[in-house]
Amino acid sequence: MRYQRTLGLDAEQLEELHARVEDILAEPWDKGTGRPKKLTLREAIMVTLMYKRQNIPEEVIGDISGVSQSVVSNVITMLTPLIADATEEFRPGTEEAMQVTRGRLALVDGTTGHAGPGSPHGSYGRGNTARPAMADSLSAMNAATLSS
């Protein structure tokens, strides 16, 4: 797999992220007892990154990974906050991001957000499905910020 293109990380960065997430886990990913996980921690991190970076439907990621959509959904839900915690020191804060993008057009790529019933974006697909609707809002917000 071409990690850089698909996941946004090269193999070395993926290994570092794996180690950082493993350190944050409250209990070992594979406890050695009970029902084994369908994906290794490394595979679960890759699934989460693929979803976040490429916005590929969970069903398709499941087909690619050999697991069900519900496994993919559970993994993404579980690992997204852990990956955020593991990478926090590398992400710019709001002020730094605004400083770097001041006077420039900034595109938000692959950002997902709630676009189901009750959303300001109206209904898009089934129930609570996250879709790229948030990118439109962020782009509009960024354009407004840049013009002020």
N, C-alpha and C positions, 0 to 999 in steps of 0.2 A: 504494500500500500504506500502511496506517496503521502506521507504524513503532512508535509508542509502544505501541500495544496488542499488536502481533504480536511485536516484537523487544525491547520494554522500553526502547527508546531513541528519541528524536526524531531528525529528519533531521540536525540539527547534531551531536548526540552520535554518530550513526553515522559521520558524516564524520570526526570527531575520532578515533574508534576505528580507522577505516580508515587514517588517517595514522599512528597509533601502531603498528598491526600491520605496516604497510608498512615502517616504520623498523626493526622488530625482525627482519624476514625476513632469513635468511642470504643469499639471492639474490633477484633480482627475481621477482615472481610470473609476469609474462609476459616471458620472456627474448627473444622475437622470433625464436627458432630452435627447430627441432624441432616436435613436435606441440603445437598450442595447447591451453591449458587449456579445459575445458568451461564453466567459470564464471569471471567476472572476480573479482578479489580482493574487491571490494565484495559481489558476489553470494554468494561463498563465506562471507564473514563473516555475511551475512544468514541463510544456510542454517544455519550453526552456532548463531546466536542463536535462530533459530526452534526448532531442535531442543532446545536447552537450556532455553528459557523455556516452550515449549508442550508439550514431550514428544510431538511429532508423530512417528509412525513414519517411518523413513528413506524407505520406499517412497513414502509420500504426499508428503514434501518433494521427492523426485525428480520425481514427477508434476507438482507445482506449478512446479518449477524447470526442467523439461524435460531432466533428466539421469537417469541410472540410480541405483539404490540404492547401488551400489558407489562411485560418484563422491561421493554424499552422505556415505557412511561415511568415505571417505578424507579428505574436506574437514574433517569434524568432528574426526577423529583428529588431523589436522595443525594445525588452527587453535585447538582448545580450549586447549592450553598457551600459545600465543602471545597469545590474548585474555586469559588469566589473567595473564600477564606484563604486558601492556599496561594492565591495569586494577588491578594490585596496590595502587597507592597510594590507590585509592578504596575499597577493601574494608576493613572493620574487622577487627582482629585478634581472637583468641579472647577476650581479657580485655575489650576494648571491647564486643564483641557480648554477652558475659555481663552486663556492667554495664547496657547499654541494655535488655536483656530481663528483668533481675531482677524477679521478682514479676509478670511478665506472661506471657500465653500467646503463644508465638511459633510460627507455622506455617511449615513448610518447603514451598515451593511449586515443583513442577516438578523436584525433585531426583531424579536417576536413580542407580541403583546396580546392581551385578551381582546378578542373581537367577537365575542358571543353576545347573546341577548343581554340587554342592559348596558352594553358597552357604548361609549360615545361614537364608535365606528359602526354601530348597527350589527346585525347578525351576519355572520360569515361562516357558513358550514354548520357543523353540529355543535351544540352546547358551548362548552368552554374552550373550544379549539383556539390555540394561539396561532395567529397569522401575522404577516408582515405589516398589518395596519399601524402598529406602533411606529414603524420606521417613518411613515408619512408624518405622524405627529412630531417625532423628534426632528425630522428634517425641517418642517415648518417652524418649529420652535427655534432651531439653530439658525435658520435664515433670519428670523425676527431678531435674534440676539446679535447676529453679525451686522445687521443693518442699523442697529442703534449705536 
